[in-house]
Amino acid sequence: MKTKKKISVTIDEGLYEAVDQASRRYRMGRSRLAQEAFTLWLKKKTESQMAQGYREMAREDQETAEGALATQKEIL
């Protein structure tokens, strides 16, 4: 069973008004809206970090392949 924890955040008045409007527009509580926003933010950060890791791995793989090719040329 999942339990929920209560947090308190301080935000600018303009953002508060936008959140309050979105809460009414989409008929969901501010807590639910904040939970979805946090979840989305964490997902985007994780995806961004994974993409960066894959780019770094690709660069390393390219360097390894180039080194292997140079070695093969010397052997031949």
Buried (B, 14 or more C-beta within 10 A) or exposed (E): EEEEEEEEEEEEEEEEEEBEEEBEEEEEEEEEBBEEEEEEEEEEEEEEEEEEEEEEEEEEEEEEEEEEEEEEEEEE
